[in-house]
Amino acid sequence: MSFDATMKFSTNMDRAQINAMLEECRSFAAAAQLTDVANELTGTAALAPAELSKRMTHCLEMLNAQDEYALLIDKLDMLLINVRNLK
């Protein structure tokens, strides 16, 4: 999925899909020099759902609804909805 494309919204993602999208978000944040956001999204593959949710929420707070990061914000919102799928 590209950050230049329209996002397909999904509410039934599994752990592998969530991890893949988190890596996309981390790469985008790093490229955009959003170091704090990229750091929060590093090493998330084995995190418990509660910790993963906490990190994504913190990223959203740091992004502060800035329009230039709207797609990143939307992806993080979608991932937060999907965290409930994790066991």
Steps between C-alpha positions, in 0.01 A plus 500: 500500500640834401468824689413661164193281448153494641491286811278193519348497848497159667375394842602134491877512473712224653835543677703461179296767321521734799876451523543565128301823517684610813826457309361715216404765755842481666678535165285797403559668836875449469502640146297800617753556780239424766762334716288471814215338308737263319656400833159421650425276201829310524510156655124450511477151347463311828339764720187423697187665359477746792859623450453518123185706547681728744783564252268571209293737715818683598595530132161651421545749781843598367362545147236734642261468201745674264353498150826404329497171692130422446556162334744392772246607761224309320714186485580522870129549577416191295772301676362603838161362401668174395701451818191340656550211253825404669507234767 
